[in-house]
């Protein structure tokens, strides 16, 4: 019976450190140039085909069902989803700035900067 000492243990192979918690592995991950297997249009078409109704009709039906079941958490979730969609479509940002608007913003900025300088000088 022989006992191994630390000096008799086989030497660890030299090479890149291998992580036991994942990380980069050759050949892993999504291949370059691969396409999406399911598109949103395909998904919507399949839902409508299986249900026999449009997706909007299904949402409305489920919303009414949540109300009739007194599922108030579900109703709140539907309300949030509907409002987020409606508000996102209605909100528009005016990106066009005329020279008058730019001048007004510059004047407001200058006035605010003067107030900040005044406050800073009063605290010294």
C-alpha positions as CSV (number, residue, x, y, z in Angstrom):
1,X,0.0,0.0,0.0
2,X,1.5,3.3,-1.1
3,X,0.4,6.7,-0.1
4,X,0.8,9.7,-2.4
5,X,2.4,12.8,-1.1
6,X,1.9,16.2,-2.7
7,X,5.1,15.9,-4.7
8,X,3.9,12.6,-6.2
9,X,0.6,14.0,-7.4
10,X,0.3,14.3,-11.2
11,X,1.2,17.8,-12.4
12,X,-1.7,19.9,-13.7
13,X,-1.8,20.3,-17.4
14,X,-0.7,23.7,-18.6
15,X,-3.1,25.6,-20.8
16,X,-6.0,28.1,-20.6
17,X,-7.8,28.2,-17.3
18,X,-11.2,26.5,-17.6
19,X,-14.0,28.0,-15.6
20,X,-16.4,25.7,-13.8
21,X,-19.2,28.3,-14.0
22,X,-19.6,28.7,-17.7
23,X,-18.0,31.4,-19.7
24,X,-16.5,31.2,-23.2
25,X,-16.4,27.8,-24.8
26,X,-15.4,27.2,-28.4
27,X,-18.4,26.6,-30.7
28,X,-20.9,27.7,-28.1
29,X,-23.6,30.3,-28.6
30,X,-25.7,31.4,-31.5
31,X,-24.0,30.9,-34.9
32,X,-23.2,34.0,-36.9
33,X,-25.7,34.7,-39.6
34,X,-28.4,32.5,-38.1
35,X,-32.0,33.8,-38.5
36,X,-34.8,34.1,-36.1
37,X,-36.9,31.0,-36.1
38,X,-40.1,32.6,-35.0
39,X,-41.1,36.1,-36.3
40,X,-43.8,38.2,-34.7
41,X,-45.9,38.1,-37.9
42,X,-45.7,34.3,-37.9
43,X,-46.7,34.1,-34.2
44,X,-49.6,36.5,-34.6
45,X,-50.9,34.6,-37.7
46,X,-50.7,31.3,-35.8
47,X,-52.5,32.7,-32.8
48,X,-55.3,34.0,-35.0
49,X,-55.5,30.8,-36.9
50,X,-55.7,28.6,-33.8
51,X,-58.2,30.9,-32.0
52,X,-60.3,31.9,-34.9
53,X,-60.2,35.5,-33.8
54,X,-57.8,38.4,-34.2
55,X,-55.3,39.0,-31.4
56,X,-57.1,42.3,-30.5
57,X,-60.4,40.4,-30.1
58,X,-58.7,37.8,-27.9
59,X,-57.3,40.6,-25.7
60,X,-60.7,42.2,-25.4
61,X,-62.3,38.9,-24.6
62,X,-59.7,38.1,-21.9
63,X,-60.0,41.6,-20.4
64,X,-63.8,41.2,-20.1
65,X,-63.2,37.7,-18.6
66,X,-60.9,39.1,-16.0
67,X,-63.5,41.7,-15.0
68,X,-66.2,39.1,-14.8
69,X,-64.0,36.9,-12.6
70,X,-63.2,39.8,-10.4
71,X,-59.5,39.2,-11.1
72,X,-58.5,42.8,-10.3
73,X,-54.8,42.1,-10.6
74,X,-55.4,40.8,-14.1
75,X,-57.5,43.8,-14.9
76,X,-54.8,46.1,-13.6
77,X,-52.2,44.3,-15.8
78,X,-54.5,44.7,-18.9
79,X,-55.1,48.4,-18.0
80,X,-51.3,49.0,-17.8
81,X,-50.6,47.2,-21.0
82,X,-53.4,49.1,-22.9
83,X,-52.5,52.5,-21.5
84,X,-48.8,52.0,-22.3
85,X,-49.6,51.1,-25.8
86,X,-52.1,54.0,-26.2
87,X,-49.9,56.6,-24.6
88,X,-46.9,55.4,-26.6
89,X,-48.8,56.0,-29.9
90,X,-50.2,59.4,-28.8
91,X,-47.0,61.0,-27.4
92,X,-45.0,62.8,-30.0
93,X,-41.9,64.9,-29.4
94,X,-41.4,68.1,-31.3
95,X,-37.8,68.0,-32.5
96,X,-38.0,71.0,-34.8
97,X,-36.7,74.1,-33.1
98,X,-37.0,77.5,-34.7
99,X,-34.6,80.3,-34.0
100,X,-37.1,81.9,-31.6
101,X,-37.3,78.7,-29.6
102,X,-33.5,78.5,-29.4
103,X,-33.2,82.1,-28.4
104,X,-35.8,81.6,-25.6
105,X,-34.0,78.5,-24.3
106,X,-30.7,80.4,-24.3
107,X,-32.2,83.3,-22.4
108,X,-33.7,80.9,-19.8
109,X,-30.4,79.1,-19.5
110,X,-28.5,82.3,-19.0
111,X,-30.9,83.5,-16.3
112,X,-30.6,80.1,-14.5
113,X,-26.8,80.2,-14.7
114,X,-26.8,83.8,-13.3
115,X,-29.0,82.7,-10.3
116,X,-26.6,79.7,-9.7
117,X,-23.6,82.1,-9.7
118,X,-25.4,84.4,-7.3
119,X,-26.2,81.6,-4.9
120,X,-22.6,80.3,-5.1
121,X,-21.2,83.8,-4.4
122,X,-23.6,84.3,-1.4
123,X,-22.5,81.0,0.2
124,X,-18.8,82.0,0.2
